Amino acid sequence: MTKSGQPKYKLIEDDLLKKIQTGVYKQNTLIPREVELAENYHVSRPTVRQAISKLVNKGYLERRRKRGTIVRQAKIEQEFTHVIESYSTEMNTKGIYPKTNLLYFQVQQANSEVSENLKIPLNAPVFKLTRLRYADQKPIVLVTTYVPEERVPELINYDFVKDSLYSTLEKYQLKVTHVIRKLEVLEADETTANLLNIPNNKPIFYFHTQGLTSDEKPIEYSIAKYRGDLNSFIIDVRR
């Protein structure tokens, strides 16, 4: 233990993390070897190894056989699991530049999955909106959203490259006040992998979301496919 009451490995862990976050140790580069770090911090190699293991478990470092330990690409902590706000708002709050590519926006008939989640008849007309969302020029999530045409026919007049869906719905007194999300971890198919710029069959976070208005009626059903290598999710539970 140190004078601060913290274990030595924890102080080393914190210092290594600071150097990663400030760019002293850059992404995809090797950090110094354990023996060098032990000499620099005046501790044993097992203490250094424990600090490194903590950062490996948290996703900041990765051990490469015969190479050493490299700095992994930092993940974006997504908070939408417990906060209702637009994607752009969340990214801007984190100091990340958001960008949207609109891939599809048309009216089509609701299939059984969409009709069940929106509580509308099978084959009822819905807007299908597919967007590829970026963070600092990297594609991180592919989102397909369905909205009942009957409830907000004016939606077709908006440009969802720049317009926020939630803000637009709010203009028509259809504010999303409650969401229900289901999470799965699946392998990326060829189309998804190509759009997200990841190898086929890489793991992705697959979220199903029902967005409900204050009267508890669904106004949105979305399927979001997040890259597993660039995203992590905060779950905030209170009792």
Buried (B, 14 or more C-beta within 10 A) or exposed (E): EEEEEEBBBBBBBBBBBEBBEEEEBEEEEEBBEBEEBBEEBEBEEEBBBBBBBBBBEEEBBBEEEEEBBBBBEEBBEBBBEEEEBBBBEBBEEEEBEBBBEEEEBEEBEBEEEBBEBBEBEEEBEBBBBBBBBBBEEBBBBBBBBBBBBEBBEEBEEBEBEEBBBBBBBEEEEBBBEEBEBEBEEEEBEEEBBEBBEBEEEBEBBBBBBBBBBEEEEBBBBBBBBBBBBBBBBEEEEEE
